[in-house]
Amino acid sequence: MSTLVKVQHKGQVTIPTRLRRQAGIAEGDLKKGRTFGPFNTADEMIASMKAQLSKRAAAAKKTQPSR
């Protein structure tokens, strides 16, 4: 199993680029508390992220003007 995140000694977390893109996280973003989880496994977290991305895509599709 490959490492998904690394927690530093001061609590800082390193999240791989692929996961940051999937979660919509950019440098300098401020996030309010825990929005999803806790998760028992990394697979649960990834499934939750994919579900949220699907919801965002569906919402964005609804707000796009018709052609």
N, CA and C of each residue as an Amber inpcrd file, in Angstrom:
protein
   201
   0.8530000  -1.1760000   0.0000000   0.0000000   0.0000000   0.0000000
   0.8940000   1.2340000   0.0000000   0.5750000   2.2090000  -0.8260000
   1.3640000   3.4330000  -0.8710000   0.8510000   4.4240000   0.1700000
   1.7030000   5.3520000   0.5540000   1.3560000   6.3620000   1.5390000
   0.4240000   7.3940000   0.9180000  -0.6680000   7.7280000   1.5980000
  -1.5940000   8.7410000   1.1070000  -1.2590000  10.1120000   1.6500000
  -1.0190000  10.2160000   2.9370000  -0.6720000  11.4900000   3.5610000
   0.4150000  11.2470000   4.5960000   1.1400000  12.3090000   4.9090000
   2.1720000  12.2230000   5.9410000   1.9070000  13.3170000   6.9610000
   1.8490000  12.9450000   8.2350000   1.6470000  13.9050000   9.3160000
   3.0100000  14.2120000   9.9340000   3.3740000  15.4970000   9.9200000
   4.6550000  15.9320000  10.4750000   4.5480000  16.0300000  11.9990000
   5.6700000  16.2250000  12.6690000   5.6850000  16.2470000  14.1400000
   4.8760000  17.3990000  14.7220000   4.6680000  18.4870000  13.9950000
   3.8570000  19.6030000  14.4910000   2.4150000  19.5200000  14.0060000
   2.0500000  18.4060000  13.4090000   0.6720000  18.2210000  12.9630000
   0.4080000  18.6610000  11.5380000   1.4210000  19.1740000  10.8530000
   1.2350000  19.5450000   9.4560000   1.0720000  18.2830000   8.6280000
   0.2310000  18.3860000   7.5950000  -0.0710000  17.2200000   6.7760000
   0.3660000  17.4780000   5.3410000   1.0590000  16.5110000   4.7560000
   1.4410000  16.5690000   3.3510000   0.4750000  15.6810000   2.5840000
  -0.2420000  16.2840000   1.6360000  -1.2250000  15.5540000   0.8290000
  -0.7080000  15.5290000  -0.6050000  -0.6310000  14.3590000  -1.2240000
  -0.1330000  14.2730000  -2.5920000  -0.9600000  15.1230000  -3.5680000
  -0.2950000  15.6060000  -4.6070000  -0.9210000  16.4710000  -5.6060000
  -2.1990000  15.8540000  -6.1690000  -2.1610000  14.5720000  -6.4920000
  -3.3320000  13.9050000  -7.0760000  -4.5540000  14.0280000  -6.1630000
  -4.3500000  13.8250000  -4.8670000  -5.4660000  13.9160000  -3.9300000
  -5.9130000  15.3620000  -3.7310000  -4.9520000  16.3120000  -3.7310000
  -5.3330000  17.7260000  -3.6120000  -6.2040000  18.1510000  -4.7800000
  -5.8560000  17.7090000  -5.9700000  -6.6680000  18.0510000  -7.1510000
  -8.0690000  17.4600000  -7.0300000  -8.1500000  16.1920000  -6.6280000
  -9.4500000  15.5360000  -6.4860000 -10.3150000  16.2160000  -5.4430000
  -9.6920000  16.7110000  -4.3920000 -10.4430000  17.3430000  -3.3130000
 -10.6940000  18.8280000  -3.5610000 -10.0820000  19.3710000  -4.6100000
 -10.2670000  20.7870000  -4.9040000  -9.5220000  21.6930000  -3.9410000
  -8.3800000  21.2290000  -3.4550000  -7.5920000  21.9950000  -2.4970000
  -6.4450000  22.6740000  -3.2340000  -6.2960000  23.9860000  -3.0340000
  -5.2130000  24.7430000  -3.6560000  -4.3490000  25.3760000  -2.5760000
  -3.1390000  25.7620000  -2.9420000  -2.2230000  26.4010000  -2.0020000
  -2.8700000  27.6520000  -1.4170000  -2.8000000  27.7960000  -0.1080000
  -3.3530000  28.9630000   0.5610000  -4.8170000  28.8280000   0.9560000
  -5.4780000  27.7520000   0.5320000  -6.8750000  27.5480000   0.9100000
  -7.0060000  27.4370000   2.4260000  -8.0820000  27.9760000   2.9450000
  -8.4270000  27.8000000   4.3500000  -9.6740000  26.9410000   4.3950000
  -9.6310000  25.8880000   5.1650000 -10.7630000  24.9730000   5.2640000
 -11.3450000  25.0520000   6.6560000 -12.6600000  25.0700000   6.7440000
 -13.3390000  25.0830000   8.0360000 -13.4290000  23.6690000   8.5810000
 -12.8310000  23.4280000   9.7100000 -12.9700000  22.1730000  10.4380000
 -13.1160000  20.9400000   9.5900000 -13.6350000  19.9110000  10.1710000
 -13.8410000  18.6520000   9.4630000 -15.1660000  18.7410000   8.7310000
 -15.1440000  18.5320000   7.4400000 -16.3780000  18.5930000   6.6670000
 -16.9210000  17.2130000   6.3430000 -16.0540000  16.2180000   6.3310000
 -16.4700000  14.8450000   6.0330000 -15.6660000  13.9040000   6.9250000
 -16.2110000  12.7500000   7.1810000 -15.4670000  11.7680000   7.9690000
 -15.9610000  11.7590000   9.4020000 -15.2880000  11.1160000  10.2910000
 -14.0140000  10.4350000  10.1130000 -14.1660000   9.1710000   9.2790000
 -13.0730000   8.7380000   8.7010000 -13.0690000   7.5490000   7.8560000
 -12.2840000   6.4530000   8.5410000 -12.7360000   5.2310000   8.3730000
 -12.0350000   4.0890000   8.9520000 -10.8810000   3.6280000   8.0750000
 -10.9810000   3.8860000   6.7690000  -9.9260000   3.4710000   5.8490000
  -9.7080000   4.5570000   4.7970000  -8.5750000   4.4680000   4.1300000
  -8.2890000   5.4010000   3.0350000  -9.2900000   5.1890000   1.9060000
  -9.7030000   3.9560000   1.6770000 -10.6820000   3.6760000   0.6230000
 -12.0090000   4.3870000   0.8940000 -12.4330000   4.4430000   2.1590000
 -13.6550000   5.1730000   2.5090000 -13.5030000   6.6610000   2.2120000
 -12.3240000   7.2080000   2.5180000 -12.0770000   8.6210000   2.2620000
 -12.1160000   8.9060000   0.7610000 -11.4700000   8.0700000  -0.0290000
 -11.4420000   8.2630000  -1.4790000 -12.8390000   8.1400000  -2.0590000
 -13.6240000   7.1730000  -1.5950000 -15.0000000   7.0170000  -2.0730000
 -15.8230000   8.2520000  -1.7450000 -15.6300000   8.8190000  -0.5620000
 -16.3430000  10.0260000  -0.1710000 -15.9380000  11.1990000  -1.0540000
 -14.6390000  11.3260000  -1.3200000 -14.1610000  12.4080000  -2.1830000
 -14.7550000  12.2850000  -3.5820000 -14.7890000  11.0710000  -4.1220000
 -15.3530000  10.8610000  -5.4620000 -16.8400000  11.1920000  -5.4800000
 -17.5570000  10.8360000  -4.4210000 -18.9960000  11.1480000  -4.3500000
 -19.2080000  12.6590000  -4.3180000 -18.3860000  13.3610000  -3.5530000
 -18.5170000  14.8200000  -3.4820000 -18.1910000  15.4620000  -4.8270000
 -17.1840000  14.9470000  -5.5220000 -16.8520000  15.4770000  -6.8470000
 -17.9950000  15.2530000  -7.8280000 -18.6430000  14.1040000  -7.7350000
 -19.7910000  13.8230000  -8.6040000 -20.9310000  14.7920000  -8.3240000
 -21.1640000  15.0770000  -7.0380000 -22.2150000  16.0280000  -6.6670000
 -21.8980000  17.4190000  -7.1910000 -20.6340000  17.8230000  -7.0760000
 -20.2270000  19.1430000  -7.5810000 -20.4060000  19.2290000  -9.0930000
 -20.0220000  18.1640000  -9.7890000 -20.1470000  18.1540000 -11.2490000
 -21.6100000  18.2360000 -11.6570000 -22.4880000  17.5200000 -10.9640000
 -23.9180000  17.5570000 -11.2670000 -24.4870000  18.9440000 -10.9990000
 -24.0670000  19.5700000  -9.9040000 -24.5460000  20.9100000  -9.5700000
 -24.0530000  21.9230000 -10.5970000 -22.8000000  21.7830000 -11.0300000
 -22.2460000  22.6990000 -12.0250000 -22.9680000  22.5340000 -13.3560000
 -23.3150000  21.3190000 -13.6930000 -24.0160000  21.0440000 -14.9530000
 -25.3850000  21.6930000 -14.9500000 -26.0550000  21.6930000 -13.7940000
 -27.3810000  22.2990000 -13.6740000 -27.3300000  23.8240000 -13.8310000
 -26.2260000  24.4330000 -13.4010000 -26.1400000  25.8900000 -13.4440000
 -25.6050000  26.4230000 -14.7720000 -25.1450000  25.5320000 -15.6570000
 -24.6600000  25.9810000 -16.9580000 -25.8320000  26.3370000 -17.8590000
 -25.7170000  27.4500000 -18.5970000 -26.8160000  27.8340000 -19.5020000
 -26.9800000  26.8270000 -20.6410000 -28.1910000  26.6590000 -21.0900000
 -28.4670000  25.7490000 -22.2060000 -27.9380000  26.3360000 -23.4830000
 -27.5280000  25.4800000 -24.3900000 -26.9970000  25.9420000 -25.6860000
 -28.0430000  25.8520000 -26.7530000
